[in-house]
């Protein structure tokens, strides 16, 4: 059976203090969901004008990062355009 691709978009602006916890939680939830459902989740962090270590932390955890500079809605749209559907 083919797995349904579902993107999880995290819009972030200077979230260095909390992004690791957020991503780790999503990765754990993804593992549990993928064991019991025919889905494949992909996490995309939309880094909107980040000047802290948000991007480095997200990349170190193995998730896709999309750099943006247009605000929350533009970040979400940019991430959706990168999503594996």
C-alpha positions, 0 to 999 in steps of 0.5 A: 500500500502506498503511503500518504505524504503529509507535510508538517509545517513549522513557521519559525522566527528566532525560535532557537530556545524552543525549536529543538523541543518542538522538532523532537516532539514532532519526530517522535509523534511521526514515528508513532503515527507511521507505525500504525497508519499508511502515512509518511510525515515530513517536517519543514521548518519555515525560517522567517528572517531568523537571526538566531540559531533556529536554522542550525538547530533544525538542520542538525535534527535532519528536517528540511528548512526553507528560509523566507522573509515574507511573514507567517503566511508567505512562509507557510506558502513557501513551505507548501511549495516545497512539500513532497505531495 
